[in-house]
């Protein structure tokens, strides 16, 4: 029939999960990302984000946690689905006419504290934390995924309590400030305004305990009060 649109076959997909795993090194004021070196083609011997193809009977989130467990040991972390990347030709294994197998990447981002994250090198010859500003050209479209993940992380810190999933149960306001300053840059807020605003929101509870760090006065330890935060949940809220 003249004028009718051509009919294309349905795409056959393989689904992968790629993790953007950030760690915060507050001692050296560095935001790091975990990279691994590919052991097979395509992009053999190139750095990339930790990833995997999803197994039969496995959920996307389970695949993301599996990758985390294979690469690092950590007690406190934050994990969230980031975005789905599925542009035609994003993976060299796709057929030139794109009518063969397509490769989707459902990306996740995670945040951990550097001192608490132990790398697991089993079966991996290349695995390393890279400062965000020194990341090389990565395999596939992983530089784009990393950039997207970094923007999401900054937004999450500004508008949600993600930092408290990463910090220990008890922490000082200085610990919290250093985490924010490492990710967002030291010019995001001065410590005094940061402290005043966070305490005014009312969901940080003073434990009554203090800790000594250096030669200064002992600092109070706080806890995140999830019950006090509940009324703010799902409402626009600026933390900083």
Secondary structure, 3 states (H helix, E strand, C coil): CCCCCCCCCCCEEEEEEEEEEEEEECCCCEEEEEEEECCCCCCCCCEEEEEEECCCCCCHHHHHHHHHHHHEECCCCEEEEEEEECCCCCCCCCCCCCCCEEEEEEEEEEEEEHHHCEECCCCCCCEEEEEHHHCCCCCCCHHHHHHHHHHHHHHHHHHCCCHHHHCCCCECHHHHHHHHHHHHCHHHCCHHHHHHHHHHHCCEEEEEEEECCCCCCCEEEEEECHHHHHHHCCCCCCCC
